[in-house]
Amino acid sequence: MNYSEAVAYIEEIPKFTKKNKPGNTLELIRRLGHPERSMKVIHVAGTNGKGSVCAFLASILMHAGKRTGLFTSPHLVEITERFQVNGREVSRELFTRSFERVKREVDAMIADGFCHPAYFELLFAAGLLMFQEEQVEYLVMETGLGGRLDATNLVERPIATVLTTISLDHMEYLGDTVAKIAGEKAGIIKEGVPVIFDGRNPESEQVILDTAADKHAPVHEYRASMCKILGKTDKSIDFLLDSRYDERETVPEHAFSSGALRITVPFLAEYQLVNSSLAAMTIRAIDPERAISDETIVAGIREASWPGRMETVLPNVVLDGAHNADGIREFIRTVAEVQQRMPVSLLFSAVVEKEYEKMIEEICESVHPTSIVVTQIDGARVVPAGTLSEVFRRYTDAPVLTEPDVARAFETALAKKGDGMLFCAGSLYLVGDIKAILRGKSEAEEK
């Protein structure tokens, strides 16, 4: 089986299986010899910010000279993006080789009466084999959906668990309140394993604290008072982080004068202060002897990259995959601040199950773009560009252009940008399409 055949097989999985009970995936991992036991795993869950925290952690560990694996989802262009070793996607050959071994065990499991793994379960199993073959020392691992019942939660003894910002999303699976969703996410907390979490929401904070207490897990809680912004550019934010105050108290203003980390986060969105801080706090939790220096932490954060989340891909062109309520609020907050300094324009698309009218209404209440280009994502989840344009025209007087083809829509949006900043947003699928367009242009220029 070659790479294309392996990917085609995996992409067909949703048509003939569904998420299984953890015991089914555990049986697959057992048959593979528990490859995860050879690695030091940092397990990350949450609603927003999981991927960014993982990216910061992986970058810090790489700067510390550790052989580091990174497992994230979804991919934007190619499935191998989900599996990185020391900052590079795994090869197609390694992916195919690992898939073939998993497939042999899956066939044997089915013959023994077990269920076929779901899409994410199979990729998780294949990823563990890839990281084992690459002799990864540290594996930074993002959950899929939820936490408690997620395939990744089969890792028995991570060295740390991290819980990022928790808000309402996937309510049909995880619960209809922040507290219920936090309960599912907090399911990754393990007996005696340090937990590092965003404690700014009282509903999720209490659930996490209670779960940690039940598991005798040391807690390291991020609070907004730990950060002090020093300055901003259109590409980065400088700030001080003082996480020495582990008790639930406000960090005194004078504390920032000494003992604090001075960090440059290479993104223009303020929520990345939270994510980079969680990463720095996690390194301190797993490295109490401080073998990893402050300078290494700062360098790792400064050099980190995370595609599709307030990512600057061209001068004054930003991609953002925000697609749930909390993500859209943070997107609006960032864009509203930018438009105080320069004009902004928008390229937008969304998929059918998202509350796209509410998203559009909220964007138009606070953001005043000079132009809006609307496009559509191909596939079963498509919302026609014309439908989205009609919604925009109900909430804004800005000119709205309709272009169903993403490539032409992107070119149109670039032409309309002028001296301002273009934001491409509304769906990770749109971000993926634009990344593919840019990659194609880059490869053509190299030939």
C-alpha positions as CSV (number, residue, x, y, z in Angstrom):
1,M,0.0,0.0,0.0
2,N,1.4,3.4,-0.9
3,Y,0.8,6.8,0.9
4,S,-2.1,7.9,-1.3
5,E,-3.9,4.5,-0.7
6,A,-3.3,4.8,3.0
7,V,-4.7,8.3,3.2
8,A,-7.7,7.3,1.0
9,Y,-8.4,4.4,3.4
10,I,-8.3,6.6,6.4
11,E,-10.5,9.2,4.9
12,E,-13.2,6.6,4.2
13,I,-13.3,5.5,7.9
14,P,-16.1,7.8,9.0
15,K,-18.4,6.0,6.5
16,F,-18.2,2.7,8.3
17,T,-17.4,3.2,11.9
18,K,-18.0,5.5,14.9
19,K,-16.2,6.5,18.1
20,N,-15.6,3.3,20.2
21,K,-15.4,2.7,23.9
22,P,-11.9,3.2,25.3
23,G,-11.4,-0.5,25.7
24,N,-11.4,-1.1,22.0
25,T,-8.6,1.4,21.4
26,L,-6.7,0.1,24.4
27,E,-6.7,-3.3,22.8
28,L,-5.2,-1.9,19.7
29,I,-2.5,-0.1,21.6
30,R,-1.8,-3.3,23.6
31,R,-1.3,-5.2,20.4
32,L,1.1,-2.6,19.2
33,G,3.2,-3.1,22.4
34,H,2.2,0.2,24.2
35,P,4.6,2.4,22.3
36,E,3.6,5.4,24.4
37,R,5.3,4.0,27.4
38,S,8.7,4.7,25.9
39,M,8.0,8.5,25.9
40,K,7.5,11.3,28.4
41,V,4.0,12.6,27.5
42,I,2.6,16.0,28.2
43,H,-1.2,15.8,27.6
44,V,-3.1,18.9,26.6
45,A,-6.9,19.4,26.6
46,G,-9.3,22.4,26.5
47,T,-11.7,24.2,24.2
48,N,-9.5,26.8,22.7
49,G,-5.7,27.1,22.7
50,K,-4.8,23.4,22.8
51,G,-2.7,23.5,19.6
52,S,-1.0,26.8,20.5
53,V,0.0,25.5,23.9
54,C,1.3,22.3,22.3
55,A,3.3,24.3,19.8
56,F,4.9,26.5,22.5
57,L,5.8,23.4,24.6
58,A,7.3,21.6,21.6
59,S,9.4,24.6,20.7
60,I,10.7,25.1,24.2
61,L,11.6,21.4,24.5
62,M,13.4,21.5,21.1
63,H,15.3,24.6,22.2
64,A,16.3,22.6,25.3
65,G,17.9,19.9,23.0
66,K,15.1,17.3,23.6
67,R,14.0,15.1,20.8
68,T,10.4,16.1,20.7
69,G,7.2,14.7,19.1
70,L,4.1,16.8,18.5
71,F,0.7,15.2,17.9
72,T,-2.1,17.7,17.0
73,S,-5.3,17.9,15.0
74,P,-6.8,18.7,12.6
75,H,-4.5,19.1,9.7
76,L,-4.9,22.0,7.3
77,V,-3.4,20.7,4.1
78,E,-1.8,17.3,4.5
79,I,-2.5,14.5,7.0
80,T,1.2,14.3,8.0
81,E,1.0,17.7,9.6
82,R,-0.5,16.0,12.6
83,F,2.8,14.3,13.4
84,Q,5.9,16.3,13.9
85,V,9.4,15.4,15.2
86,N,11.6,18.3,16.1
87,G,9.5,20.7,14.2
88,R,9.2,18.7,11.0
89,E,6.3,16.7,9.6
90,V,7.0,13.0,9.4
91,S,7.8,11.6,6.0
92,R,5.1,10.0,3.9
93,E,7.2,6.8,4.0
94,L,7.1,6.7,7.8
95,F,3.4,7.5,7.9
96,T,2.6,4.7,5.4
97,R,4.9,2.2,7.2
98,S,3.2,2.9,10.6
99,F,-0.3,2.8,9.0
100,E,0.4,-0.6,7.5
101,R,1.4,-2.1,10.8
102,V,-1.7,-0.6,12.5
103,K,-3.9,-2.0,9.7
104,R,-2.6,-5.5,10.2
105,E,-3.5,-5.3,13.9
106,V,-6.9,-3.8,13.1
107,D,-7.6,-6.7,10.7
108,A,-6.7,-9.2,13.4
109,M,-8.8,-7.4,16.0
110,I,-11.8,-7.5,13.7
111,A,-11.3,-11.2,13.2
112,D,-11.3,-11.5,17.0
113,G,-14.7,-9.7,17.3
114,F,-13.4,-6.2,18.1
115,C,-14.7,-3.0,16.3
116,H,-12.8,-1.1,13.6
117,P,-11.1,2.0,15.1
118,A,-12.6,5.4,14.4
119,Y,-10.7,8.0,12.3
120,F,-8.9,9.7,15.2
121,E,-8.3,6.4,17.1
122,L,-6.5,5.0,14.1
123,L,-4.4,8.1,13.6
124,F,-3.5,8.2,17.3
125,A,-2.3,4.6,17.2
126,A,-0.3,5.2,14.0
127,G,1.2,8.3,15.5
128,L,2.5,6.5,18.5
129,L,4.3,4.1,16.2
130,M,5.9,6.9,14.3
131,F,7.1,8.7,17.4
132,Q,8.5,5.4,18.8
133,E,10.4,4.7,15.6
134,E,11.8,8.3,15.7
135,Q,13.0,7.7,19.2
136,V,11.1,10.6,20.6
137,E,11.9,11.5,24.3
138,Y,9.1,14.0,24.9
139,L,5.7,13.7,23.2
140,V,3.4,16.8,23.4
141,M,0.0,15.4,22.7
142,E,-3.3,17.2,22.1
143,T,-6.6,15.6,22.8
144,G,-9.2,15.2,20.1
145,L,-12.7,15.8,21.3
146,G,-13.3,16.1,25.0
147,G,-10.8,14.4,27.3
148,R,-12.2,11.7,29.6
149,L,-13.2,9.4,26.7
150,D,-10.7,10.6,24.2
151,A,-8.4,8.0,22.7
152,T,-5.3,9.9,23.9
153,N,-6.5,9.5,27.5
154,L,-5.2,5.9,27.3
155,V,-1.8,7.2,28.2
156,E,-1.5,5.9,31.8
157,R,1.1,8.2,33.2
158,P,1.8,11.5,31.5
159,I,4.4,13.8,33.2
160,A,1.9,16.7,33.1
161,T,-1.6,17.4,32.1
162,V,-2.6,20.9,30.8
163,L,-6.1,22.3,30.6
164,T,-6.4,25.4,28.4
165,T,-9.3,27.8,28.1
166,I,-12.7,26.0,28.5
167,S,-15.9,27.4,27.0
168,L,-19.0,26.2,25.2
169,D,-18.3,24.0,22.1
170,H,-19.4,20.6,20.9
171,M,-22.2,20.8,23.4
172,E,-24.0,17.8,21.8
173,Y,-21.2,15.6,23.0
174,L,-19.7,17.2,26.0
175,G,-22.5,19.0,27.9
176,D,-24.5,22.2,27.8
177,T,-22.6,24.1,30.5
178,V,-19.0,25.1,31.0
179,A,-18.9,23.1,34.2
180,K,-20.1,19.9,32.4
181,I,-17.6,20.5,29.6
182,A,-14.8,21.1,32.1
183,G,-15.7,17.8,33.8
184,E,-15.1,16.0,30.5
185,K,-11.8,17.9,29.8
186,A,-10.6,17.3,33.4
187,G,-10.9,13.6,32.8
188,I,-7.3,13.7,31.6
189,I,-6.0,14.5,35.1
190,K,-4.1,11.5,36.6
191,E,-3.3,10.5,40.1
192,G,-0.4,12.6,41.4
193,V,0.4,14.1,38.0
194,P,0.8,17.9,37.9
195,V,-2.0,19.8,36.3
196,I,-1.5,23.3,34.8
197,F,-4.7,25.1,33.9
198,D,-6.3,28.4,32.9
199,G,-8.2,29.4,36.0
200,R,-9.9,32.6,34.8
201,N,-13.3,31.0,34.5
202,P,-14.8,30.3,37.9
203,E,-17.1,27.5,36.6
204,S,-14.3,25.5,35.0
205,E,-11.8,26.5,37.8
206,Q,-13.8,24.8,40.5
207,V,-14.3,21.6,38.6
208,I,-10.6,21.3,37.8
209,L,-9.6,22.1,41.4
210,D,-12.0,19.4,42.7
211,T,-10.9,16.8,40.2
212,A,-7.2,17.6,41.0
213,A,-7.9,17.2,44.7
214,D,-9.5,13.8,44.2
215,K,-6.5,12.7,42.2
216,H,-3.9,14.2,44.6
217,A,-2.6,16.2,41.6
218,P,-0.5,19.3,42.2
219,V,-2.1,22.3,40.7
220,H,-0.5,25.3,38.9
221,E,-3.2,27.8,38.1
222,Y,-2.8,30.6,35.5
223,R,-4.5,33.9,36.5
224,A,-4.6,37.1,34.4
225,S,-2.8,39.0,37.2
226,M,0.3,37.0,36.4
227,C,0.8,38.9,33.1
228,K,1.8,42.5,32.4
229,I,1.9,43.7,28.8
230,L,4.9,45.8,27.9
231,G,4.3,46.5,24.2
232,K,2.7,45.4,21.0
233,T,3.5,45.3,17.3
234,D,1.4,44.0,14.4
235,K,3.2,40.7,14.7
236,S,4.0,40.2,18.4
237,I,3.4,41.1,22.0
238,D,6.0,41.7,24.8
239,F,4.9,40.8,28.3
240,L,6.1,39.9,31.8
241,L,5.0,36.6,33.3
242,D,5.3,36.0,37.0
243,S,4.0,32.6,38.0
244,R,5.8,32.4,41.3
245,Y,2.6,33.0,43.2
246,D,1.0,29.5,43.2
247,E,-1.5,30.5,45.9
248,R,-4.7,32.0,44.7
249,E,-3.8,35.7,45.2
250,T,-3.1,38.7,43.0
251,V,0.5,39.1,42.0
252,P,1.7,42.4,43.5
253,E,2.6,45.1,41.0
254,H,6.1,45.4,42.4
255,A,6.7,41.7,41.8
256,F,7.1,42.3,38.1
257,S,10.3,44.2,38.7
258,S,12.3,41.0,39.4
259,G,12.0,37.3,39.0
260,A,9.6,37.6,36.1
261,L,10.0,36.2,32.6
262,R,10.1,38.8,29.9
263,I,8.5,37.0,26.9
264,T,7.9,37.9,23.3
265,V,5.0,36.0,21.9
266,P,5.1,36.0,18.1
267,F,1.4,36.6,17.5
268,L,-0.8,39.7,17.6
269,A,-3.7,38.1,19.6
270,E,-3.7,38.6,23.4
271,Y,-5.0,35.2,24.1
272,Q,-1.6,33.9,23.1
273,L,-0.3,35.4,26.4
274,V,-2.4,32.8,28.2
275,N,-1.3,29.9,26.0
276,S,2.4,30.8,26.1
277,S,2.2,31.3,29.9
278,L,0.6,27.9,30.3
279,A,3.5,26.4,28.3
280,A,6.1,28.2,30.4
281,M,4.4,27.1,33.7
282,T,4.3,23.5,32.4
283,I,8.0,23.5,31.8
284,R,8.6,24.7,35.3
285,A,6.2,22.1,36.7
286,I,8.1,19.2,35.0
287,D,11.5,20.7,35.6
288,P,11.7,21.8,39.2
289,E,15.5,21.7,39.1
290,R,15.5,24.3,36.3
291,A,17.7,22.3,33.9
292,I,15.8,24.2,31.2
293,S,16.8,27.8,31.7
294,D,14.6,30.9,31.6
295,E,16.4,31.9,28.4
296,T,15.5,28.6,26.8
297,I,11.8,29.0,27.7
298,V,11.8,32.6,26.3
299,A,13.6,31.6,23.1
300,G,11.3,28.6,22.6
301,I,8.2,30.8,22.9
302,R,9.6,33.5,20.6
303,E,10.5,31.0,17.9
304,A,7.2,29.0,18.1
305,S,4.8,28.8,15.1
306,W,1.3,27.5,14.9
307,P,-0.4,27.5,11.5
308,G,-3.8,29.0,11.0
309,R,-4.3,30.7,14.4
310,M,-3.7,34.5,13.9
311,E,-0.9,33.4,11.6
312,T,0.8,36.1,9.5
313,V,1.4,34.4,6.1
314,L,2.1,37.5,4.0
315,P,2.8,41.1,4.9
316,N,-0.4,42.3,6.7
317,V,-2.3,39.1,5.8
318,V,-3.5,37.0,8.7
319,L,-5.2,33.6,8.8
320,D,-7.3,32.6,11.8
321,G,-9.4,29.5,12.2
322,A,-11.6,30.7,15.0
323,H,-14.9,28.9,14.6
324,N,-16.6,28.7,18.0
325,A,-18.1,31.4,20.2
326,D,-15.1,32.0,22.4
327,G,-12.7,31.9,19.4
328,I,-14.8,34.4,17.5
329,R,-14.9,36.8,20.5
330,E,-11.1,36.7,20.7
331,F,-10.9,37.2,16.9
332,I,-13.1,40.2,17.2
333,R,-11.1,41.6,20.1
334,T,-7.9,41.4,18.1
335,V,-9.3,42.8,14.9
336,A,-11.0,45.7,16.7
337,E,-7.7,46.7,18.2
338,V,-5.9,46.5,14.8
339,Q,-8.5,48.7,13.1
340,Q,-7.6,51.5,15.5
341,R,-4.2,51.6,13.8
342,M,-5.1,50.7,10.2
343,P,-7.9,49.7,7.9
344,V,-9.0,46.1,8.0
345,S,-10.7,43.9,5.4
346,L,-12.1,40.4,5.6
347,L,-12.2,37.1,3.7
348,F,-14.8,34.8,5.2
349,S,-16.4,31.4,4.9
350,A,-18.1,29.0,7.3
351,V,-19.4,25.4,7.4
352,V,-23.1,24.5,7.9
353,E,-23.2,23.3,11.5
354,K,-21.6,26.4,12.9
355,E,-23.9,29.3,14.0
356,Y,-22.6,31.4,11.1
357,E,-25.3,34.1,11.2
358,K,-24.5,34.8,14.9
359,M,-20.8,34.8,14.0
360,I,-21.3,37.3,11.3
361,E,-23.6,39.5,13.4
362,E,-21.0,39.6,16.2
363,I,-18.2,40.4,13.8
364,C,-20.1,43.3,12.2
365,E,-21.1,44.8,15.6
366,S,-17.4,45.5,16.4
367,V,-15.4,45.3,13.2
368,H,-15.8,47.8,10.4
369,P,-14.0,46.4,7.4
370,T,-13.3,48.4,4.3
371,S,-14.4,45.4,2.2
372,I,-15.6,41.9,2.7
373,V,-15.1,39.0,0.3
374,V,-17.2,35.9,0.9
375,T,-16.4,32.4,-0.4
376,Q,-17.4,28.8,0.2
377,I,-15.8,25.6,1.3
378,D,-16.4,22.6,-1.0
379,G,-18.0,19.4,0.4
380,A,-21.0,18.2,2.2
381,R,-20.8,20.9,4.9
382,V,-20.8,23.8,2.4
383,V,-22.7,27.0,3.0
384,P,-23.1,28.8,-0.4
385,A,-21.1,32.0,-0.6
386,G,-24.3,33.8,-1.7
387,T,-26.1,32.8,1.5
388,L,-23.2,34.1,3.6
389,S,-23.2,37.4,1.6
390,E,-26.9,37.9,2.2
391,V,-26.3,37.6,6.0
392,F,-23.4,40.0,5.9
393,R,-25.5,42.6,4.1
394,R,-28.1,42.5,6.9
395,Y,-25.5,43.6,9.4
396,T,-23.0,45.9,7.6
397,D,-22.9,48.7,5.0
398,A,-19.4,47.6,3.9
399,P,-19.2,46.4,0.3
400,V,-19.7,42.6,0.2
401,L,-18.2,40.6,-2.8
402,T,-19.3,37.1,-3.5
403,E,-16.7,34.7,-5.0
404,P,-17.4,30.9,-4.6
405,D,-13.9,29.9,-5.7
406,V,-11.5,30.2,-2.8
407,A,-8.4,30.9,-5.0
408,R,-10.1,33.7,-6.8
409,A,-11.7,35.0,-3.6
410,F,-8.2,35.2,-2.0
411,E,-6.8,37.1,-5.0
412,T,-9.8,39.5,-4.9
413,A,-9.3,40.0,-1.1
414,L,-5.6,40.7,-1.6
415,A,-6.4,43.3,-4.3
416,K,-8.9,45.0,-2.0
417,K,-6.6,45.0,1.0
418,G,-4.8,48.2,0.1
419,D,-2.5,49.5,2.8
420,G,-4.6,47.8,5.5
421,M,-4.6,44.3,7.1
422,L,-6.5,41.4,5.6
423,F,-8.0,38.8,8.0
424,C,-9.1,35.4,6.5
425,A,-11.4,33.8,9.0
426,G,-14.5,31.8,9.8
427,S,-13.3,28.2,9.3
428,L,-10.2,26.1,9.6
429,Y,-11.2,24.6,6.2
430,L,-10.8,28.1,4.6
431,V,-7.4,28.5,6.4
432,G,-6.4,25.1,5.0
433,D,-7.4,26.0,1.5
434,I,-5.5,29.2,1.6
435,K,-2.4,27.4,3.0
436,A,-2.6,25.0,0.1
437,I,-2.8,27.9,-2.4
438,L,0.2,29.6,-0.9
439,R,2.1,26.3,-0.8
440,G,1.3,25.7,-4.4
441,K,2.6,29.2,-5.4
442,S,5.8,28.6,-3.4
443,E,6.5,25.3,-5.0
444,A,5.9,26.8,-8.5
445,E,8.3,29.6,-7.8
446,E,11.0,27.1,-6.7
447,K,10.8,25.2,-10.0
